[in-house]
Amino acid sequence: MDFSFNPTELGSWIFYIIVFSMIYWPVVAAMCVGLIVAAVLRKRWFIIIFAVPLALIALSFITLMLM
């Protein structure tokens, strides 16, 4: 079975998000927990510290999917 990413199909996005989140899940989980705690504490700097790496991880997912 040959699978290639097609950005117009939702199934392709779901497949790659699942696969890449399985690889990065400890980092993603830690960043999400940190972001939630920062939001609860309403600390702007903590939100920025945790949101920027999450955005970079999301960009890496998108970059890898579009290759």
Helices and strands as residue ranges (DSSP letters): H 10-41, H 44-66
